[in-house]
Amino acid sequence: MKKVVVIGGGTGTFVVLSALKALSNVDLTAIVTVADSGGSTKRLRDEFGFLAVGDLRQALAAFTEEQGRGGDDNQNWIKNLLLYRFSKGNGLEGHNLGNLILTALQDMTGSTAKAIEVASKIFRLQGHIFPITTKNIQLVVEYNDGTVEIGEHNLDDDKHGGDKVVSVKTSPRAKIYVKAGQAVESANAIIIGPGDLYGSIMPNLVVDGAAMAIKRSKAKLVSIMNLMTRYTQTHNLSVKDHLEVIERQIGKRFDTVVVNNAKISDEILAAYKNQHEYPVKDDLDNSRQIIRTPLIKTALVKQLHSDAVRRSYLRHDPIKLSKIMKKIIYES
């Protein structure tokens, strides 16, 4: 049984978990950021004062998805419920049902970690989901012009388009959740990304103890690279630039980097260009294992009018990703 840990948040982690869930003999753990402060999650944080639940809900939904096994109707209904977003209703429009369920469980149990544990039992999930920390944190973002913003949602603000992020940290300082640290240290493989570099990945890695746990682990360290840049976060950053940000924080090099090499259609490139966003340039040398392979899901992801958070047009294909990850993990 291979112990595999996925670190991140949002739709990137959802896709990776969906891909890994299709593999046999894998003990899967998701370690997820709780610094989200946008959309439905922001409203619930403001009203209840609990940890952010949006990324945790995405992980729950991924574990319920019967990826690559023909599908189980009950599991797919659970997944759809967790991802369901209200498109109308006074006070409900824009809210995600999974976020509401996790908020209720936090209120009932008094703990985010306990809420996830209870939800896992209710939905009969095979795998583990841990918040990176149990402290209620906000992300503090510093830009190259000296501007400092508090709140992860600021990373999507167009006023910072093209600005360079020089650092992120949490407020208040927080320690890694004990069970998350234990999972990292005992893993056979640790997968970081894809996902927003400063919105989903770094909020995990800047938590006290996270980098040390990764350094102590003997796991194979794997990066799944983003497909496109983000104008308000990673404008003009290449593959090497992304890796350097992460490796500088954790003090350790990735063993394997997975990079998409499939051609993106002119139509989709034009849509991204309108937002000043472009494919992440592959500028890696051969000093480490690099897997270049087609990874794009061909279906265009549509934005729901009730969703306040901007979503990507492209996603990694979990079926294609599953085949690649099978080779990487079983070799570790």
C-alpha positions as CSV (number, residue, x, y, z in Angstrom):
1,M,0.0,0.0,0.0
2,K,1.5,3.3,-1.1
3,K,0.9,6.3,1.1
4,V,0.2,9.3,-1.1
5,V,-0.3,12.9,0.2
6,V,-1.7,15.7,-2.0
7,I,-1.1,19.3,-0.9
8,G,-3.1,22.2,-2.3
9,G,-6.6,23.3,-2.6
10,G,-9.4,24.2,-5.0
11,T,-10.1,22.6,-8.4
12,G,-6.5,21.5,-8.9
13,T,-6.5,19.3,-5.8
14,F,-10.0,18.0,-6.8
15,V,-8.6,16.8,-10.2
16,V,-5.6,15.1,-8.6
17,L,-7.6,13.4,-6.0
18,S,-10.1,12.2,-8.6
19,A,-7.2,10.8,-10.6
20,L,-5.5,9.1,-7.7
21,K,-8.8,7.6,-6.3
22,A,-8.9,5.4,-9.4
23,L,-5.7,3.7,-8.4
24,S,-5.6,0.5,-6.3
25,N,-3.4,0.0,-3.2
26,V,-3.1,3.7,-2.5
27,D,-3.7,5.2,1.0
28,L,-4.7,8.7,-0.1
29,T,-4.5,11.9,2.1
30,A,-5.5,15.4,1.1
31,I,-3.9,18.3,3.0
32,V,-5.8,21.5,2.2
33,T,-5.5,25.2,2.7
34,V,-8.0,27.0,5.0
35,A,-7.0,30.5,4.0
36,D,-9.7,30.9,1.3
37,S,-11.6,34.1,1.7
38,G,-13.6,34.5,-1.5
39,G,-17.1,33.8,-2.7
40,S,-19.4,31.6,-0.6
41,T,-16.6,30.8,1.8
42,K,-15.9,34.4,2.6
43,R,-19.6,35.0,3.4
44,L,-19.6,32.0,5.8
45,R,-16.3,33.0,7.4
46,D,-17.6,36.5,8.0
47,E,-20.9,35.3,9.5
48,F,-19.7,32.3,11.6
49,G,-16.0,32.9,12.2
50,F,-15.0,29.4,11.4
51,L,-12.1,28.1,9.2
52,A,-12.6,28.4,5.4
53,V,-14.4,25.3,4.1
54,G,-14.4,25.7,0.3
55,D,-11.2,23.8,-0.4
56,L,-12.1,21.1,2.1
57,R,-15.4,20.7,0.4
58,Q,-13.7,20.3,-3.0
59,A,-11.6,17.5,-1.5
60,L,-14.7,15.8,0.0
61,A,-16.4,15.9,-3.4
62,A,-13.3,14.4,-5.1
63,F,-13.3,11.5,-2.8
64,T,-16.9,10.7,-3.5
65,E,-16.4,10.7,-7.3
66,E,-16.1,7.2,-8.9
67,Q,-13.5,8.2,-11.4
68,G,-12.7,5.7,-14.0
69,R,-14.8,2.9,-12.5
70,G,-18.0,3.3,-14.5
71,G,-19.5,5.5,-11.7
72,D,-21.7,4.7,-8.7
73,D,-25.0,6.5,-8.8
74,N,-25.2,7.1,-5.1
75,Q,-21.6,8.5,-4.9
76,N,-22.2,10.7,-7.9
77,W,-25.3,12.2,-6.2
78,I,-23.2,12.9,-3.1
79,K,-20.6,14.6,-5.2
80,N,-23.2,16.7,-7.0
81,L,-24.7,17.7,-3.7
82,L,-21.4,18.8,-2.3
83,L,-20.7,20.9,-5.4
84,Y,-24.2,22.2,-5.9
85,R,-24.4,26.0,-5.9
86,F,-27.6,27.9,-5.4
87,S,-28.5,30.1,-8.3
88,K,-31.4,31.9,-6.6
89,G,-33.0,32.4,-3.1
90,N,-32.7,35.3,-0.7
91,G,-29.5,34.8,1.2
92,L,-28.8,31.5,-0.6
93,E,-27.8,32.6,-4.1
94,G,-24.1,32.0,-4.7
95,H,-23.7,29.7,-1.7
96,N,-22.4,26.2,-2.1
97,L,-24.4,23.4,-0.4
98,G,-21.2,21.6,0.6
99,N,-19.9,24.7,2.3
100,L,-23.2,25.0,4.2
101,I,-23.0,21.3,5.3
102,L,-19.4,21.7,6.6
103,T,-20.2,25.0,8.3
104,A,-23.1,23.3,10.1
105,L,-20.8,20.4,11.1
106,Q,-18.2,22.9,12.4
107,D,-20.9,24.5,14.5
108,M,-22.1,21.1,15.9
109,T,-18.7,19.6,16.6
110,G,-16.8,22.8,17.5
111,S,-13.9,21.8,15.4
112,T,-13.0,21.9,11.6
113,A,-11.0,18.7,11.9
114,K,-13.8,16.9,13.7
115,A,-16.3,18.2,11.1
116,I,-14.3,16.7,8.3
117,E,-14.0,13.4,10.2
118,V,-17.8,13.3,10.7
119,A,-18.4,14.2,7.1
120,S,-16.0,11.5,5.9
121,K,-18.0,8.9,7.9
122,I,-21.4,10.2,6.7
123,F,-20.3,10.0,3.1
124,R,-18.3,6.8,3.6
125,L,-15.1,8.2,2.1
126,Q,-12.0,6.1,1.5
127,G,-9.2,8.4,2.3
128,H,-8.2,11.2,4.7
129,I,-8.7,15.0,4.5
130,F,-6.8,17.3,6.9
131,P,-6.7,21.0,7.1
132,I,-3.2,22.3,7.0
133,T,-3.8,24.0,10.3
134,T,-6.7,24.3,12.8
135,K,-6.1,28.0,13.5
136,N,-8.4,30.5,11.8
137,I,-5.9,32.3,9.5
138,Q,-5.9,34.9,6.8
139,L,-3.4,35.2,4.1
140,V,-1.1,38.2,4.1
141,V,0.2,39.1,0.6
142,E,3.1,41.5,-0.2
143,Y,3.7,42.8,-3.7
144,N,6.9,44.2,-5.2
145,D,5.7,47.8,-4.9
146,G,5.4,47.4,-1.1
147,T,1.6,47.0,-1.1
148,V,0.3,44.5,1.5
149,E,-3.1,43.0,1.3
150,I,-4.9,40.8,3.9
151,G,-7.2,38.1,2.6
152,E,-6.6,35.5,-0.1
153,H,-9.4,36.9,-2.2
154,N,-7.2,39.9,-3.0
155,L,-5.1,37.7,-5.2
156,D,-7.9,37.8,-7.7
157,D,-8.3,41.5,-7.7
158,D,-7.7,43.0,-11.1
159,K,-6.0,46.1,-9.5
160,H,-3.0,43.8,-8.9
161,G,-2.9,42.6,-12.6
162,G,0.7,42.1,-13.6
163,D,2.0,42.9,-10.1
164,K,4.6,40.5,-8.7
165,V,4.0,38.7,-5.4
166,V,7.1,38.8,-3.3
167,S,5.9,36.9,-0.2
168,V,2.9,35.4,1.5
169,K,2.4,34.5,5.2
170,T,-0.5,33.8,7.5
171,S,-2.0,36.0,10.1
172,P,-1.9,34.9,12.9
173,R,1.1,32.6,12.6
174,A,-0.1,29.0,12.7
175,K,1.3,25.5,13.3
176,I,0.7,22.6,11.0
177,Y,-2.1,20.3,12.2
178,V,-0.5,17.3,13.9
179,K,-2.2,14.7,11.7
180,A,-1.3,16.5,8.6
181,G,2.4,16.6,9.6
182,Q,2.3,12.9,10.4
183,A,0.8,12.1,7.0
184,V,3.5,14.1,5.2
185,E,6.4,12.5,7.1
186,S,5.2,8.9,6.6
187,A,4.3,9.4,2.9
188,N,5.8,7.5,-0.1
189,A,4.8,10.3,-2.5
190,I,3.9,13.9,-1.9
191,I,2.2,15.7,-4.8
192,I,2.0,19.5,-4.9
193,G,-0.2,21.3,-7.4
194,P,-1.7,22.1,-9.7
195,G,-3.5,25.1,-8.3
196,D,-3.0,28.8,-7.8
197,L,0.6,29.3,-6.7
198,Y,-0.1,31.9,-4.1
199,G,-3.8,31.1,-3.4
200,S,-3.8,27.3,-3.0
201,I,-0.3,26.0,-2.7
202,M,1.8,28.5,-0.8
203,P,-0.8,29.0,2.0
204,N,-0.1,25.4,3.0
205,L,3.7,25.7,2.8
206,V,4.1,28.9,4.8
207,V,2.4,27.3,7.9
208,D,4.9,26.6,10.6
209,G,6.1,23.0,10.4
210,A,5.0,22.3,6.9
211,A,8.3,22.8,5.2
212,M,10.1,20.8,8.0
213,A,7.7,17.9,7.6
214,I,8.4,17.8,3.9
215,K,12.1,17.9,4.4
216,R,12.0,15.1,6.9
217,S,9.9,12.9,4.6
218,K,11.6,10.4,2.4
219,A,8.7,10.6,0.0
220,K,9.2,11.2,-3.7
221,L,8.3,14.9,-4.2
222,V,6.2,15.5,-7.3
223,S,5.0,18.8,-8.9
224,I,2.1,18.9,-11.3
225,M,2.5,22.2,-13.2
226,N,-0.3,24.6,-13.9
227,L,-1.5,24.9,-17.4
228,M,-1.8,28.7,-17.5
229,T,-0.5,31.8,-15.7
230,R,-2.7,34.0,-13.6
231,Y,-2.5,37.7,-14.4
232,T,-3.1,38.7,-10.8
233,Q,-0.7,36.1,-9.3
234,T,1.8,34.6,-11.7
235,H,2.0,37.0,-14.7
236,N,4.9,35.9,-16.9
237,L,6.1,33.2,-14.5
238,S,7.6,30.1,-16.2
239,V,7.7,26.5,-15.0
240,K,11.1,27.1,-13.5
241,D,9.8,30.3,-11.7
242,H,6.9,28.4,-10.2
243,L,9.2,25.6,-8.9
244,E,11.7,28.1,-7.5
245,V,9.0,29.8,-5.4
246,I,8.0,26.5,-3.8
247,E,11.5,25.0,-3.5
248,R,12.8,28.1,-1.8
249,Q,10.0,27.8,0.8
250,I,10.4,24.1,1.5
251,G,14.1,23.9,1.1
252,K,13.9,20.8,-1.1
253,R,13.9,20.1,-4.8
254,F,11.2,18.3,-6.6
255,D,12.1,14.8,-7.8
256,T,9.6,14.8,-10.7
257,V,7.8,17.5,-12.6
258,V,4.8,16.8,-14.7
259,V,4.2,19.3,-17.5
260,N,1.5,19.5,-20.1
261,N,2.7,19.5,-23.7
262,A,-0.6,19.3,-25.5
263,K,-1.5,22.1,-27.9
264,I,-4.2,24.5,-26.7
265,S,-6.7,25.6,-29.2
266,D,-6.5,29.1,-30.7
267,E,-10.1,29.7,-29.4
268,I,-9.1,29.0,-25.7
269,L,-5.8,30.9,-26.1
270,A,-7.7,33.9,-27.3
271,A,-10.1,33.7,-24.3
272,Y,-7.2,33.7,-21.9
273,K,-5.3,36.4,-23.8
274,N,-8.2,38.7,-23.2
275,Q,-7.4,38.2,-19.5
276,H,-3.7,38.7,-20.1
277,E,-3.0,35.0,-19.3
278,Y,-0.9,32.6,-21.2
279,P,0.4,29.0,-21.1
280,V,3.1,28.5,-18.5
281,K,6.4,28.4,-20.4
282,D,8.3,25.1,-20.1
283,D,11.9,26.3,-19.5
284,L,13.3,23.3,-17.6
285,D,16.6,21.6,-18.2
286,N,17.1,17.9,-17.7
287,S,18.6,18.0,-14.2
288,R,15.6,16.2,-12.8
289,Q,12.9,13.8,-14.0
290,I,10.5,15.7,-16.3
291,I,7.3,14.1,-17.7
292,R,6.0,16.0,-20.6
293,T,2.6,14.6,-21.7
294,P,-0.8,15.8,-22.9
295,L,-2.9,16.5,-19.8
296,I,-5.7,18.9,-21.0
297,K,-9.3,18.2,-20.5
298,T,-10.9,19.1,-23.8
299,A,-14.3,20.3,-22.4
300,L,-14.4,24.1,-21.7
301,V,-15.3,24.9,-18.1
302,K,-18.2,27.3,-17.9
303,Q,-18.7,30.0,-15.3
304,L,-22.0,30.0,-13.4
305,H,-23.6,33.4,-13.1
306,S,-24.2,32.8,-9.3
307,D,-20.5,32.0,-8.7
308,A,-18.6,35.1,-7.5
309,V,-15.2,33.5,-8.0
310,R,-13.7,33.5,-11.5
311,R,-13.0,29.9,-12.7
312,S,-10.5,28.6,-15.2
313,Y,-11.4,27.6,-18.8
314,L,-9.1,24.7,-18.8
315,R,-8.5,21.8,-16.4
316,H,-6.2,18.8,-16.2
317,D,-7.8,15.6,-17.4
318,P,-8.1,13.2,-14.4
319,I,-8.1,10.1,-16.6
320,K,-4.9,11.2,-18.4
321,L,-3.4,12.2,-15.1
322,S,-4.2,8.9,-13.4
323,K,-2.1,7.0,-15.9
324,I,0.9,9.2,-15.3
325,M,0.5,9.1,-11.5
326,K,0.2,5.3,-11.5
327,K,3.7,5.1,-13.0
328,I,5.2,7.7,-10.7
329,I,3.7,6.3,-7.5
330,Y,4.3,2.6,-8.0
331,E,8.0,3.4,-8.8
332,S,8.4,5.3,-5.4
